[in-house]
Amino acid sequence: MTNYEAIDFSPIMALTEGEVVTHSPVRDVRLPSGKVLALITLDNGRDHTRPNTLGPATLVELGETLAGLKARAAAGEIQAVGITGKQYILAAGADLSDISRVGSRDNARLIAQLGHKVIGSLSDLGVPSFAFVNGLALGGGMEIALNSSYRTVDSSAAALALPEVFLGIIPGWGGAYLVPNLIGIENALEVVISNPLKQNRMLKPQQAFELGLMDAIFPAANFLENSLAWADAVLGGKKVERKNAPGKLERTVKWPVAIKMARGMLESKIGTVPRSPYVALDLLDKARSGSKEDGFAREDEALADLVTGDQFAASMYAFDLVQKRAKRPVGAPDKALAKKVTKVGIIGAGLMASQFALLFVRKLQVPVLITDLDQARVDKGVAYIHEEIGKLEAKGRLDGDTANKLRGLVTGTTDKSLYADCDFVIEAVFEEVGVKQAVFGEIEQIIAEDAILATNTSSLSVEEIGSNLAHPERLVGFHFFNPVAVMPLIEIVKTPHTSEAALSTAFVVAKGLGKNAVLTADAPGFVVNRLLAKVMGEAARAVYEGTPVADVEKAFGPLGLPMGPFQLIDLVGWKVAAHVQDTMVRHFPERFYANENFHALADLPEVVEKDKGGRVTGFTKAADKLVKQAAGSTPTPAAEILRRVQDGLTQEIRLMLDEGVVPEVEDIDLCLILGAGWPFIDGGASVYLDREGASERVFGGSFHTPQIRGIAG
C-alpha cells in the first residue's frame, strides 16, 4: 500500500513553470435542510475555449483546498463537499502540453501519485463528496467525478470520456480501478478501451447516466440548483441505486470471460503492437479483486511506464498535429477571398456522389443538385439520400422539420442547365482523365464565370483534368476519403493555375463540411494514396513472389496500421486499387509495383477470405488459382517484407518533401492520420520510420531532429 502522504513531490514542482493553473475557490452553500455544502468551482480564469487542466500546481492547490475542507468537516462546520467547474467545463484532464519536460520515469510516477493523492482524497473527506459535472469532463476530469461519493451531470455537457488509451496511456488517477467496480467489466471495457479505439468516441451525458457512471442527470437551465437539491436529499437519506451494490457485480465467471474475449478482439482488430490497450486490459482484469489502494498503485507504475515510452511521445506529436496544425491549415489563403456558396452541384448520382450530396446538404444546408446520364440513376441517388436522412431522423439525430427541409433541398435531374446558379460544382464520375475533362467541358459552358469547379480524383493530375477549360484557374482538387461521412480529411490540390479565390473557397467549404483540409501540390496520388500505393504495392510484390497472403498480412503487423494491406485493398475496392497502382507505376515505374494479374483478380466477385474480426486469412479458391498463374514459388521472409515497405515509405516521403508536395513532414503525417487511420502511436509514419532506423538507412538522417522518442531513465 502506497503512503501518498509520505511522498516528496518537490522534484515535479519544476514542471509548473508556464502552467495555466486551474484554481479551486470555495464557497459555502446552505442547503434547504440547513446542512452546509462547501462548493469548489474549478476555474483557470480563461474562457470556455481554454478548458481547465490539471497540472502539478493545480493539483497541489486543489490538495490544499481539500485538506482544509477535511479539517472543517472534522470540526462539524460542513456536512458535504461539492466540486464543479467554470461554465461548460469541469476539466479536460492532465496538462499534457509539454510532457517531454517530465524528464524521467520517477517523475512520471510522481505525477501519477500526486493525482491519486489529491483526487483520491475526494473519497476520504469525512463527509460525502458530490461531483456536479456541468460540462466537458475528460480523463482526469472524469476521474474527479469517479473519486467522488456521488455524481450528477448536466444533460447538455459537451463530452465525457476516458480517452487515455487513444493517446497511448491509461486512466491513471483511479479510472482503471474505479470504472469496472462501478459499472461492471463489460461496460468498463467499452468506456476505457473500445471507445478510445473508435476514433476517440465520447460519451453523451445520457449514456454516462445509463451506464451508471453518473447517479443523476439534470437539464442545463437549473443544473446546479437541481444538483444541490438532489445532494441535500441524499444527505437526508435518499437511496441512490448503484450497479455495484452488494451482489450486483458478478466477478468470478463473467469478468475473466469478458477480459479473454476483449483480448482476442484486440489482437484481431489492432494486432499486438499498441501497448496501452493491453496495459489497460490488465488493469481492468486485476480490478476485480484487491483493494482500491492496490489498484491505484498498479496505475502509478503503469502510467510511469507508458508516459516515458516511445508510443506516448509519438501519440502526443500526433495529437498536437490534429489539435493545432489541422485547425490552421498551412498555405490556406485568406478566407475573405472565398466565394460564398449558396448552391452546390454534384456531377454524378452514384454512391460516392450521393454520399457527397448527403454531406453537403446536412452540413451546409444549401440547395444541392445531382445529375447523371439518365433519370433512373438520378432517382436512385435521390432515393438513397432521402433514405439516409430518414435513418438519421429515426435515430433522433435530426428532428422532423430539419429532415423535411434537407429532403427539399436536394434536387435530382438530367437537365444540366440547372447548374447555372451553382457556386461550387464537384464531379464524382469515373476515374479517367477523358471522362472528367468531358463533364467539366460541358458544365463550364453553363456555370457562372466565378463558380468553382472541384474534382474528387484520387490520383490523376488535376492540371491535366483542367487542361481544356477556358478558365483552369477555377479548378481545384477536393479529394475525399471513404467513408465520406466519417473520414475527417480532404486533400485540397492546387495546380499552377488555381486561383487564390478557388483555393480559399475550397478551404472554407471543407471547414463548413466539418473536415480538416491539407493543401498539397498536384502530384501523382497526392499524399495518402501515393503512400498507400507503396504499402499495397509491396504487399502485392510479396504475394507474386510466392508468399501466402496471410503471411504478408502478418509481416505488415509492426506498422500498427488499423488493417492489413489486403484488408485495406478489399475495403478500397480491387478495381480502384488496381487503377491506383497502375497510375503510380506509370509515373514512377522504378519505385512502384503493379501486376496485370491484379486486374483479373479485380473482376472476381470475391477475392479474399476473412475471419470474424475482418482480418484476411487467404484468397478465395478462384483468386488463389488466378494468382498461382502469375506468382513465383519463393516466399519472402517477413523481416524482408517489412524492411522493404519501411524503406519504400521513407524514400517516398523524402522525395515528396524534396518535390514540395507539402511544405513539411508534419503535413504528411497529418494526412496519414486523418486520411488513412495511421495510428497515433506511430505519430503518423515519419516518427515510426525514424525510430525503426529506416530514415538512417535510406538517406542517412532522420525526419525529426531530435527524434521523437520516449523519456530515458
N, C-alpha and C positions, 0 to 999 in steps of 0.2 A: 504493500500500500504506500502510495506516494504522499509524503507530508509536504503539501504545497506551501504551507506557512514557513517552512524552514529553508526554502529555496532562495538563493541570492539571484535576483533578476537584474542586477545592475549591468551585466555585460550587454544586454539588449537595449538599454536605455540610450545608447549611442545611435540607435536606429530611429529615434524620434525626431531627428533633425529634418525639417521640412514637412513633417506630418501635419495634415489638416486635422486638428484634434476635434473629436466629437465630444462635446461637454455633456454633463449629466446633472443639470439643475433639478432641484426637488421642490415640490410644493405639497402642503398637506391638504387633503380633501376630506371634509367631514361628510360621511355618508348619511342617508336618511335615518339609519338606525342609531346614529350618534357615534359609530365607530370612525376611527381616523385611518385613512389610507394615504401613505406617503407616495406621491406620484413622481417618478423620474421621467423627464422628457429628453430623449437623446437629440442633440442638435449641434451640427458643426458650423452653424452660422451662415451657411450658403443656401441658395435656393434649391428647389427640388431636382435641378439638373445635376447637382453635385451631391450624391447620396451620402448619408452618414457612413463612415467606415470605422473599423476597429483596429487601429494601430496600437503599439505599445503604450504611448502616452494616454491614449483614450482608455485603454484597459486599466491602467494604473489609477486614473481619476475615477473611473466607474467603481473600481475596487474600493477606493477610499470612501466613496459615496455609500456603497452597500455596507461597508463595515460600520459607518456611522449610523445607518438605519438599523442594523442588527443591535447596536447598543441601545438605540431608542426603543426598539421592540422589547428588549430585555427589561427596560425601565417602565414598560407599560404605556409609553407615550403614543405608540401607533399599534394598530391591530392588523395591518396588512401593508404590503408594498406593491405598487404597480409600476410598470415600465412601458413606455410608448415612445413614439418618435415625432420629429417635426412633420409638418404637413406632407402627406403622401408617402412618407418614408419611415420605416423602423430602422433598418440598417442593411447595407449591402455586403456585410461580411468583413473579413480581414482586409487590411490595406496591403494590396499586393503590387503597388505601383513600382516598387524598386526592390524586388525580392533578392536581387543579386547582392544587396548590401548585408544580407543575413550573415554571410561570412563563414559559417561553419555549421556542422551538424549539431554541435552542442547548443549553439544559439537558436537553431531551428527548433530543437527540443524545448528550449526555454520559452519560445513564443507559444508553443502548444501548451506548455504547463501554465503559463500566465493566463491564457484563455480559460483553461479548466479551473484555475483557482478563482478567477473573478466571476466568470459567467456561471460556473458551477455553484458559487455561493448563493445564487438566487433560490436554491432549494434548501438553504441552511440558514435562514434569517431568524428563525424562531417564531415567525408568523407566516401565513400563506403569502405567496407572491403571485401576481397576476400580470401576464403579458398581454397588452392591448395592441394587437398587430394592426396598425392603422394604415399600412401601405406596404411598399416593397420590403420583402424580408428574404434575403439570400444568404446562404452559408451561415456565417456567424450570427447574422440577424435572426435566422430561423432557430439557431441554437440558443439564443437568448430566450426565445419563446419555449423551446423544448425543456430548458432547465428550470423554467418557472413552474409553480404548482398548478396554475390554470392558465388557459389561453382563450382570448376572443379574437375575432378577425373581422375587419371591415370588408363587406361584400364587394367593394369596388377596388380592393387592393390590387396593384398592378401585377405582381407576380410573387409567388412563394416557391422556394426551391432550395435544395442542397446540391449545387452544381459542381461540387469539387472534383468528382471523377472525370468530368468533362475537361478539367484543367490539369489532370494528371496527379491529383492528390486525393485526399479522403476527408469527409467531415470530421474534423479533429478537435472540436470543442464540445464533444458529447453526442453528436448526431449519430455516429455509428453504433453506439450502445443504446441510446435512448429511443431511437425511432423503432427498431424491431420490438422493443419491450413495451412500446406504447400502442403500436398499431398492428403487430404481428409480422412474421417474417415475409410472407408473400407481398404485402403492401410495402414493407421496408425495401425489398429488392427493387420494386418499381420506383420508389422515390429516390433511393440512394444510388442505384446503378442504372436501371433501364432508362429512366427519363434523361439523365445527363448524356447517355449514349445515343439518344434520339434527337440529335441536334440541339442538345441542352433544353429539353422541354421543361416548361414551368408548370406549376400547379395554379389553377384558379382558386380563389378563396372557397367556393362551394365544394370543390374537390377535396381541398385540405380538411374541410369540416366533415365531409362524408367519410374520409379515410380515418378520422379520429385524431388527426394532428391538432385540430382546433376543437375547443369544447363548445363554443357558441359563435354564431355569426350574426352581425347586425348591419343595417343599411348605413351608408356613409353619413347621411344627414344628421343623425343623432348617435353616431357610433360611440363616442366617449361617454356620453350620458347613459346610454343603454348598457355599456360595459361596466360602468361604475355601479349601476343599479343591480346588474347581474352579480357582480362581485359581492355586493352587500348581501344579496340573497344567499350566496354560497357561504359567506361568513356566518349567516344566520341559520345554516343547516340544510340549505338546498342541496339535494343529491345530484352529483354530476356523474352521468353514465360514462363508463370508460371501457374501451375494448380490452384493456389489460386488467380488468377487475379480476380478483382471485378466481382461478379456474377457467377463465375465458381464453387464455393463450395456451395452445397446445404446443409443447416443447419437445416431446420425446420422439414423435414419429414425423409429423408434418415438417418440422423445422429442418432436420437433416435431409429429408427428401427434397424440399424446396431448394436448399443450397446445392445439392447434387445436380438437380435439373438446371439451375441457373448456371452452374459451372459448365455443363455441357453446352448450353445455349451460347454462352460467351465464347467458348472455344470454336463453336461453329460459325458464329457471326463475326467475331473480331480477331480470331486467332489468339495466340498467346504472347504477342509482343507487348501490348499495353500492360503496364504494371498496376496502375491504380484500381481498375475494376476488380482485379483478383485480390488485392490487398483489402479493398472494401468488403469483398465477399467473405474473406477470412474473418474480418472483424465482426461482421453480421452473424456469422456462424458461431463464434465464441460468445456473442452477447446473450445466448440462451441460458448461460449459467454463469456463476461467479458474481461478484459484487460490482456495483457501479464504479467503485474506486479501481478495481481491476480493469474494467472496460476503459476507463479514462487513461490509465497507464499504458494500455495497449495502443490507444490512439496517439499518445505522446510519441511513442517510438516509431509508429508507422508514419506519422506526419513528418518527423525528423528525417526519416529515410527518403521519403518521396520529395520533400521540398528541396533537398540537396541533390536530387538526381537530374540526369540529362533530360528526361522526358518532361519534367516540370519546367525546366528552363526553356525548352522548345515550345511548350504549351503557352508560356507567358509571352514569348515572342509572337506566336500566332494570335493569341488573344489581343495583343496590342495592335496587330495589323487589322484585325476585324473591328475592334472598337474605335480605332483612331484613323488609320490610313484609309479604310474603306469608306469612312464618312466624309473624308476630304480628298476626293479623287485627284491624283496628280495629273496635271495637264487639262483639267476641265476649264473651259472658258467661262467668263463672267456670265452668270445666269440671266443677266439683264439682256443679253443678246438673243435669248431663246425666243422662238416664235410661240405664241400662245396656241395651244392645241385645243380646239373646240369640237373636232370631229376626226375620228381615226378610220382609215381604210385598210382592210386586210385582203391581199390578193391570194385567193385560195379559200377553200372551205373544208379541207381535210382535217384530220385530227389535230395536227400541230396548229393550223390556222384557227381552228375552233378554240383551242386552249388559249391562244393569243387573245382572241375576241373576249373570252370569259374574263381573262385577267384585266384587259384594258377597260372593259365596261364596269367591272367591280371596283377597280382602284381609281380610275379617272372619272367615272360616271358621266361620260360624254357619249354622243351617238357613235356607234361602231358599225361600219359597213363591211360585209363579206361578200365576195363574188367568186364564181367558178364557171367552168365551161358549160354546165347545164344546170337546170333548176333542181334536178333530183339531188345532185351533190350539195347544192346550196341548202335545200330543205333539210338534208341530213345533218349538215353543220349547224343550222339554227336549232334543230331539234335537240342536238347534243348540248348546246349552250343552255337552252331552256331547262333541259333535264338536270344539268349540273346546278343551275340556280335553284331548282326545286329541291335538290338534295341539301343544299346549304340552308334553305328555308326550313326543311324538315328537321335539321339538326339544331335549329334555333340560332344559327349564325347570321341569318338575315330575317328581318320581320317581313310580313306580308306586303306592306306598301313598298318597301325597298325592292323586294323581289319582283314585284309587278313593274316598278319603274325600270329596273335593269332589263327585263324582258323587252319592254317597249323601246329601249334604246338600241337594240340590236336589229339590224336590217340585213336581209339576205336577198340577193338578186343576181341576174346575169347582165343587168344593164350597167355597163361601166361608166356611163355618163354621170352617174350619181357620185363618182369620185371628185366631181368638180369643186366641191366646197370642203374637201378633206384637207387638213393641215399636215397630217402625218400619215404616210402610207407605207406599210411594211409588207413584203412578199413572204409567202410560205409555200413556194412551189418546188418542183423537182430540182435536186441539187445538180444542175447542169448550167454552164455559163450561157449557152444559147437560149435556153428557156427563160432564164431570168432577164437577159437582155431584151427578149421579145416582149415580155409582160411590162417591163419598165418603159420600153419604147412606146407602147400603146397608151399607158397611163399618163406619161408625160405630156401627151397631146391634150389631156383633159384637165389636169390639175392646175391650180394657180401657180404663177411663176415662183412664188416664195414658199410653196409647200415643200415639205421634207420627204425624201424617199429613203427607206431603210431596207437593207437586205439581211435576212437571217442566215446567210450562208455560214456553214461551219468550217469551211476550209478553202473555198475558192477566192480568187483575187477580187476584191471589191472594186478596185480600179478598172479591171477588165470588164466586170459586170456593167459598170457605168460608162464604158468607152464610147458607146454610140449615143449617149444622152446629149441633148442640146445644152443642158446645164448640169454637168457632172459634179459641180460644187455642192449641189443639194443632196448628194447621195452619201450615206453613212452606213457602216456595218453595225448591226444591232443583234448580236448573237446570243440567243437564249440557250439554256441548258434544260435537259429533261430530268424530271417532270417540271414543266414550265411554272406551275403554281408554287412549287416547293423550292427549287434551286435558286439561291439568292443572287447569283452572278449574271451580269450582262457584260460581254466584251463589246466595247464600243470601238469600232475600227475607223481610223482616219486614213484617207488616201491623200496623195499630194494635192488633190483638187478640193477636198472637203472644206467648206466654208466654216468660219467660227460660229455663224448663226446655226448651221445644221448641227454642228458638234454640240453647241450649247443646248439646243433643243433636245438632242438625244439624251444628254445627261439629266436634264430636267424631267423628261418623260420617264427615264429609268427610275429616278427617285420617286416620282409620283406612283410608279408601279410597286414601290416598296422593295426595289432591288438595289444591290451595290454594283456600281459600274467601274470598270477599269479600262483605261484608254490603251489601245495597242496600235502599232503600225500595221499596215496592210501586208502581212507576211503569211506564207502558207501555213494553214492550221492555226494562225494567231498564237495564242499561248497554250490553252488547255488541250486542244486536240492535237497540237504538234507533239506535246509531251506524252499524251495518252497513246498516240500513234506509235511512239517509241516503245512504250510498255507493251502494247498489243503486238507490235511487230516482233519484238524479241521473244514473246510467248509463242507466236506462230513459227518463228525460226526454229525454236527448240523442238516443237512438235514435228515439223517437217524434217528435222534431223533424225527423228525416231524416238523422241521422249514421250512417254504416256502423258496424256493431258492432265491427269490427276497429279502427277509428279511435278509438272510445270506449275500448276496452281500452288502447290506446297512450296516450291522454290521461291515464289514471289512473296511468301508469308512475311519475311522480315521487313518488307517495305511498310507493313502495317496498314495497307490500303483497306477500305471498307469491304472490298470484294476482290476476288482473284481476277486475272486478266480475261479468262474465257467467260466467267460470270459477267464481267463488265461488257464484253462483246455481245453476249446474249441479251443484255439489257438494252444496249445501244441499238442492236439490230445488226445481223450479219451482213446485210446488203450495204448498210451505211458504213460499217466498219471496213468492208472490202473497198468501198469507194474512197474512204479517207486514206487508207493505206496506199491505194493507187496514186492519189493526189500527192502524198508526201514522197513516194518513190519517184514520181515524175519530176519533182523539184530537186530532190536530194537523193539520187539513186545510190550514192556510195554510203549513205548513213541509215537509210530506212529499208525495211524488209516488206515485201509483198509476195504473194504466190497466186498464180492463176487458179489454182485449186480452191482457193478461198471463195471464189465466185460460184463454183459448183456447190460448195457447202451452203452458201447463202440461198441457194434455190431450194434447199430441203425444208420441209415443214418443221422439223425438229432437228437440232444439231447436237445438243449436249444433254446428258442426263444429270440430275441433281439430287442431293439428299434433302431431307426435310427442312434443313436450315438454308437451302438455296445454294449450297456450295456445289460446284461442278465436280462430278465423280468420274466422268468419262464421256466419250462420244456415243451417240446412238449407233446402232448396227449399220445403218445406211451411211452415216457420216464416217464411221470407222473404215468402212470399205472404200469410200472415196479418198480418204486421207492416205491410206496404205498404198494407193496407186501412185502417189507423188512423194511419199515420205522415204527417208533413208532408214537405216536399221541400227544406227549408233546413238543410243541415248546420251544426252548431255548431262553431266553431273550438276546437281542443284547449285553448288557453290559457283560453278562457271556461269550458269544462267543468271544468278543474282548479280554477279560481278559485271556481266555484260550490260544488264539493264541499269545498274548503278552508274557505270562509266558512260553509257549512252545518254542517260538523262543529264549527267554532268556536262558532257560535251555540248548537248543541245542548249542547255541553259546558258552556258558560257557564250555560245555563238549568238543566241538571242540578245544577250546583253551587248555584245560587240556590234551587232547589227542595229541596235536601237529599237527592237520590237517593243520594249517597255523601258522606262528610264532606269529602274533599279531592280535588283533581285527580289526586293520586298514585294513588288507588283506581281512577279511570277508566283511567289509563294501564296499571295492573296488569291490569285486566280485559281490555283490548285486547291486551296482550302475551300473556297466558295463554290467553285465550278466542278470539282472532281471529288469532293469529300476527302481530300488528303488529310490525314489525322493531325490534330493539334500536337500530339506527342512527337510528331516528326518535325513540327514547325514548318509545314509545307514540305518542300523537297530539299531546299538548299542546306538547311541546318543538319538534316539527316545525312546528306551526301558529304558534308564536311566531317561529320562525326565518324562516318564509316571509312574515311580515307580516300573516297573516290575523287574528291577535288584535287587532292595532292597527287594522285595517280595520273589524272587527266591533264591538269595544267600547272601542277607544281605549286599550288597555293590553296586558298580557301575563299568561299563566297563571303564569309564574315571574318573580320579581324577586330578583336579576338573572336575566336569561335564561340558559338553559343553553347555553353556546356554547364553542367551542374556544378555545385559548390564542393570543392575538395575539403576534407577534414571533418 
